Amino acid sequence: MAGDTVEAPVRPDRTDETVPDFADRLAETLAQGYRRALIVWLARRVAVLLSSTRTNWLAASVSVLAMASWPYLVDLALAFIAPEQSLHGPRTSLYSVAATLFCVIALALAWGAWTHAEKLVAPLADLVADSPEREDLILWLRRRMRLRGQLLCAFAGAASSAPILVLTSMQPGDVIEPNAAVYLHTCWLGFLGGITLYWLITVADLPLRLRKYTRLRLAWIDPARTFAIVRLCHCYALVSAAMALGVVTIEVAAIVLAYQNPGPYLNAFLLGFPVVAAAIALYVGVQPYVTLSRMVRRHLDEVISPLMAPSDGPPDALTRLGDSEQDINAYTYFAALRTLPIRTAAILQYVTGILASLIVYFLQQSLS
C-alpha cells in the first residue's frame, strides 16, 4: 500500500509524451543570447572581431577591457581637441578608473553568466518536458531578449546617472568637476548598469515562472535533489555573492563620498540608494531560493496528500498494523525532507549580511 500511495500522485508527472526537440530549441534560444542579450553582445564584440573561431581567455579579456574603457579613447581625442573637456586631476581620474572597473566587472560577469547558463539547458528541459506550459519558457526568454526593453533600461540608467553627477558637483568641498569626459564615463556606467539590472531581474524572475508550471519532473524520492533544482541553486549562489559584494562596495563608497562631500542632494541620494540596492539584492539573492523551496514543498505535499485522506474510522486506522504503519513511515520520511539542497542558514547569513551593512551605514550617517 505504501508503494502505491507514494507512486499514485507521481504517475501523472511521468507521461509517455516526449519532446525530443525541446532541449534543442531551448539551447538554440540561449545561443541567440550571445547576439540578442545586449550586455553579452557588447562584451564579446572585440573578441568576435579578433577571432571567428572559439574565443580564448586572452581574447575575452581584451574584449571586455576594450568595451569597458573605450571612453578613454574619446578622452584622448579631447586632450588635443578640447583640453578643458578631458580628464584632469587625480580626483577625476580616480572616479573614471572606478567607473571603468565597474564596467569591466559587469561585462565580465554577464559573459561568464551567460556561458554558465548553457549548463542549465538539459536540467531545465528535463524539468519542464511534461509540462503543458513548457513552450512559455522559450517564449518568455525570447521576449526578454528583445532589444527595445533592454535599450529602455540602458538609456534610463544613462539618463539618471548624469543628473546625479550634476547634483554631486553642486555640493561643497573638493568635488568632481563635470566635463565632457566625465559625463561620458558616467553615462556609459549608467548605460551598462541599466542593462545589468534588467538581466538580474530576469534571472530572479525565472523561478517565479517555473512555479506556475504544472506536471514538473521533480524527483519523487527527494525533490530537492532534482538536478534542475540543484543547478539553479548553484546559479543563484553565484548571483547572490556578486550582489552582496556589489551592495557592500556601493555602501562603502557612499560612506566615503558622503564624508568628503556633505550636502542635501548627495545625502538624500546616498540615504536612498543603499536601500534600493539592498532591496534588489534581497529580491535577486533570496526570492529565488524561497520560490524554489515552495515548488519543492508543493510537490512533497502532493506526494503525501493521499496519506492524509480522511478515514471512516480514525481510531481503528491508528491501531492497525501493516499498511497503516508503512503509511506513517512514508509520511514521516517525506515530511522530514529538506526543500532545498542548501541549508537555510546560508540564506539567513546572506540576509543578515545585507541588513547588517545597512544598519552600519545608517548608524554612521546618524552619528556623522
ZIBEL-V544657 format. One record per residue. N is the residue number from 0. RES is the residue in one small letter. SS is DSSP state (a for helix, b for strand, c for the rest). Layout:
# ZIBEL-V544657
n:N res:RES ss:SS
n:N res:RES ss:SS
This chain:
# ZIBEL-V544657
n:0 res:m ss:c
n:1 res:a ss:a
n:2 res:g ss:a
n:3 res:d ss:a
n:4 res:t ss:a
n:5 res:v ss:a
n:6 res:e ss:a
n:7 res:a ss:a
n:8 res:p ss:a
n:9 res:v ss:a
n:10 res:r ss:a
n:11 res:p ss:c
n:12 res:d ss:c
n:13 res:r ss:c
n:14 res:t ss:c
n:15 res:d ss:c
n:16 res:e ss:c
n:17 res:t ss:c
n:18 res:v ss:c
n:19 res:p ss:c
n:20 res:d ss:c
n:21 res:f ss:a
n:22 res:a ss:a
n:23 res:d ss:a
n:24 res:r ss:a
n:25 res:l ss:a
n:26 res:a ss:a
n:27 res:e ss:a
n:28 res:t ss:a
n:29 res:l ss:a
n:30 res:a ss:a
n:31 res:q ss:a
n:32 res:g ss:a
n:33 res:y ss:a
n:34 res:r ss:a
n:35 res:r ss:a
n:36 res:a ss:c
n:37 res:l ss:a
n:38 res:i ss:a
n:39 res:v ss:a
n:40 res:w ss:a
n:41 res:l ss:a
n:42 res:a ss:a
n:43 res:r ss:a
n:44 res:r ss:a
n:45 res:v ss:a
n:46 res:a ss:a
n:47 res:v ss:a
n:48 res:l ss:a
n:49 res:l ss:a
n:50 res:s ss:c
n:51 res:s ss:c
n:52 res:t ss:c
n:53 res:r ss:c
n:54 res:t ss:c
n:55 res:n ss:c
n:56 res:w ss:a
n:57 res:l ss:a
n:58 res:a ss:a
n:59 res:a ss:a
n:60 res:s ss:a
n:61 res:v ss:a
n:62 res:s ss:a
n:63 res:v ss:a
n:64 res:l ss:a
n:65 res:a ss:a
n:66 res:m ss:a
n:67 res:a ss:a
n:68 res:s ss:a
n:69 res:w ss:c
n:70 res:p ss:a
n:71 res:y ss:a
n:72 res:l ss:a
n:73 res:v ss:a
n:74 res:d ss:a
n:75 res:l ss:a
n:76 res:a ss:a
n:77 res:l ss:a
n:78 res:a ss:a
n:79 res:f ss:a
n:80 res:i ss:a
n:81 res:a ss:c
n:82 res:p ss:a
n:83 res:e ss:a
n:84 res:q ss:a
n:85 res:s ss:c
n:86 res:l ss:c
n:87 res:h ss:c
n:88 res:g ss:c
n:89 res:p ss:a
n:90 res:r ss:a
n:91 res:t ss:a
n:92 res:s ss:a
n:93 res:l ss:a
n:94 res:y ss:a
n:95 res:s ss:a
n:96 res:v ss:a
n:97 res:a ss:a
n:98 res:a ss:a
n:99 res:t ss:a
n:100 res:l ss:a
n:101 res:f ss:a
n:102 res:c ss:a
n:103 res:v ss:a
n:104 res:i ss:a
n:105 res:a ss:a
n:106 res:l ss:a
n:107 res:a ss:a
n:108 res:l ss:a
n:109 res:a ss:a
n:110 res:w ss:a
n:111 res:g ss:a
n:112 res:a ss:a
n:113 res:w ss:a
n:114 res:t ss:a
n:115 res:h ss:a
n:116 res:a ss:a
n:117 res:e ss:c
n:118 res:k ss:c
n:119 res:l ss:a
n:120 res:v ss:a
n:121 res:a ss:a
n:122 res:p ss:a
n:123 res:l ss:a
n:124 res:a ss:a
n:125 res:d ss:a
n:126 res:l ss:a
n:127 res:v ss:a
n:128 res:a ss:c
n:129 res:d ss:c
n:130 res:s ss:c
n:131 res:p ss:c
n:132 res:e ss:c
n:133 res:r ss:a
n:134 res:e ss:a
n:135 res:d ss:a
n:136 res:l ss:a
n:137 res:i ss:a
n:138 res:l ss:a
n:139 res:w ss:a
n:140 res:l ss:a
n:141 res:r ss:a
n:142 res:r ss:a
n:143 res:r ss:a
n:144 res:m ss:c
n:145 res:r ss:c
n:146 res:l ss:a
n:147 res:r ss:a
n:148 res:g ss:a
n:149 res:q ss:a
n:150 res:l ss:a
n:151 res:l ss:a
n:152 res:c ss:a
n:153 res:a ss:a
n:154 res:f ss:a
n:155 res:a ss:a
n:156 res:g ss:a
n:157 res:a ss:a
n:158 res:a ss:a
n:159 res:s ss:a
n:160 res:s ss:a
n:161 res:a ss:a
n:162 res:p ss:a
n:163 res:i ss:a
n:164 res:l ss:a
n:165 res:v ss:a
n:166 res:l ss:a
n:167 res:t ss:a
n:168 res:s ss:a
n:169 res:m ss:c
n:170 res:q ss:c
n:171 res:p ss:c
n:172 res:g ss:c
n:173 res:d ss:c
n:174 res:v ss:c
n:175 res:i ss:c
n:176 res:e ss:c
n:177 res:p ss:c
n:178 res:n ss:c
n:179 res:a ss:a
n:180 res:a ss:a
n:181 res:v ss:a
n:182 res:y ss:a
n:183 res:l ss:a
n:184 res:h ss:a
n:185 res:t ss:a
n:186 res:c ss:a
n:187 res:w ss:a
n:188 res:l ss:a
n:189 res:g ss:a
n:190 res:f ss:a
n:191 res:l ss:a
n:192 res:g ss:a
n:193 res:g ss:a
n:194 res:i ss:a
n:195 res:t ss:a
n:196 res:l ss:a
n:197 res:y ss:a
n:198 res:w ss:a
n:199 res:l ss:a
n:200 res:i ss:a
n:201 res:t ss:a
n:202 res:v ss:a
n:203 res:a ss:a
n:204 res:d ss:a
n:205 res:l ss:a
n:206 res:p ss:a
n:207 res:l ss:a
n:208 res:r ss:a
n:209 res:l ss:a
n:210 res:r ss:c
n:211 res:k ss:c
n:212 res:y ss:c
n:213 res:t ss:c
n:214 res:r ss:c
n:215 res:l ss:c
n:216 res:r ss:c
n:217 res:l ss:c
n:218 res:a ss:c
n:219 res:w ss:c
n:220 res:i ss:c
n:221 res:d ss:c
n:222 res:p ss:a
n:223 res:a ss:a
n:224 res:r ss:a
n:225 res:t ss:c
n:226 res:f ss:a
n:227 res:a ss:a
n:228 res:i ss:a
n:229 res:v ss:a
n:230 res:r ss:a
n:231 res:l ss:a
n:232 res:c ss:a
n:233 res:h ss:a
n:234 res:c ss:a
n:235 res:y ss:a
n:236 res:a ss:a
n:237 res:l ss:a
n:238 res:v ss:a
n:239 res:s ss:a
n:240 res:a ss:a
n:241 res:a ss:a
n:242 res:m ss:a
n:243 res:a ss:a
n:244 res:l ss:a
n:245 res:g ss:a
n:246 res:v ss:a
n:247 res:v ss:a
n:248 res:t ss:a
n:249 res:i ss:a
n:250 res:e ss:a
n:251 res:v ss:a
n:252 res:a ss:a
n:253 res:a ss:a
n:254 res:i ss:a
n:255 res:v ss:a
n:256 res:l ss:a
n:257 res:a ss:a
n:258 res:y ss:a
n:259 res:q ss:a
n:260 res:n ss:c
n:261 res:p ss:c
n:262 res:g ss:c
n:263 res:p ss:a
n:264 res:y ss:a
n:265 res:l ss:a
n:266 res:n ss:a
n:267 res:a ss:a
n:268 res:f ss:a
n:269 res:l ss:a
n:270 res:l ss:a
n:271 res:g ss:a
n:272 res:f ss:a
n:273 res:p ss:a
n:274 res:v ss:a
n:275 res:v ss:a
n:276 res:a ss:a
n:277 res:a ss:a
n:278 res:a ss:a
n:279 res:i ss:a
n:280 res:a ss:a
n:281 res:l ss:a
n:282 res:y ss:a
n:283 res:v ss:a
n:284 res:g ss:a
n:285 res:v ss:c
n:286 res:q ss:a
n:287 res:p ss:a
n:288 res:y ss:a
n:289 res:v ss:a
n:290 res:t ss:a
n:291 res:l ss:a
n:292 res:s ss:a
n:293 res:r ss:a
n:294 res:m ss:a
n:295 res:v ss:a
n:296 res:r ss:a
n:297 res:r ss:a
n:298 res:h ss:a
n:299 res:l ss:a
n:300 res:d ss:a
n:301 res:e ss:a
n:302 res:v ss:a
n:303 res:i ss:a
n:304 res:s ss:a
n:305 res:p ss:a
n:306 res:l ss:a
n:307 res:m ss:a
n:308 res:a ss:c
n:309 res:p ss:c
n:310 res:s ss:c
n:311 res:d ss:c
n:312 res:g ss:c
n:313 res:p ss:a
n:314 res:p ss:a
n:315 res:d ss:a
n:316 res:a ss:a
n:317 res:l ss:a
n:318 res:t ss:a
n:319 res:r ss:c
n:320 res:l ss:c
n:321 res:g ss:c
n:322 res:d ss:a
n:323 res:s ss:a
n:324 res:e ss:a
n:325 res:q ss:a
n:326 res:d ss:a
n:327 res:i ss:a
n:328 res:n ss:a
n:329 res:a ss:a
n:330 res:y ss:a
n:331 res:t ss:a
n:332 res:y ss:a
n:333 res:f ss:a
n:334 res:a ss:a
n:335 res:a ss:c
n:336 res:l ss:c
n:337 res:r ss:c
n:338 res:t ss:c
n:339 res:l ss:c
n:340 res:p ss:c
n:341 res:i ss:c
n:342 res:r ss:c
n:343 res:t ss:a
n:344 res:a ss:a
n:345 res:a ss:a
n:346 res:i ss:a
n:347 res:l ss:a
n:348 res:q ss:a
n:349 res:y ss:a
n:350 res:v ss:a
n:351 res:t ss:a
n:352 res:g ss:a
n:353 res:i ss:a
n:354 res:l ss:a
n:355 res:a ss:a
n:356 res:s ss:a
n:357 res:l ss:a
n:358 res:i ss:a
n:359 res:v ss:a
n:360 res:y ss:a
n:361 res:f ss:a
n:362 res:l ss:a
n:363 res:q ss:a
n:364 res:q ss:a
n:365 res:s ss:a
n:366 res:l ss:a
n:367 res:s ss:c
